[in-house]
Amino acid sequence: MPRLEPAELLPFKYHFADVVHMDGLVSGHARTYDDFKKQLTPAVKPLYEEIRNYCLSLGTNVVEDVRMHRIVFCKSMAFRGFADVEPQRDSVIVKVRRDRKEPVNEIEIRDGQDIAGLKGILTDAYNNIR
């Protein structure tokens, strides 16, 4: 009996590495922030960068999970998500989760708006997420 190669074992047209999951979770090419940044409008790019940089500055264990239309910031590889940041045309929606048992706090930030209050909320969520 001839030996079949792994690609011949499955009757699928595409190889697994060519399949891209909508959220970027299963992919032959992981979506990067540079890929994501190309879809941001000029109006929200600086604001999005500021929020992203702040989330990443909260600790060395912050994981950035780049999805198709948003980025989720998690605490450690256990993926305890504390912030889900989604750009809009002229604003950024930040969904903050402090605890899995509490409802998500959704905040919309516009360009030029002071984000000091948001930073406090993000810090609190990062410190308390379990």
Secondary structure by P-SEA (a helix, b strand, c coil): ccccccccccccccccccccccccccccccccaaaaaaacccccaaaaaaaaaaaaaccccbbbbbcccbbbbbccccccccbbbbbcccbbbbbbbccccccbbbbbbcccccaaaaaaaaaaaaaccc
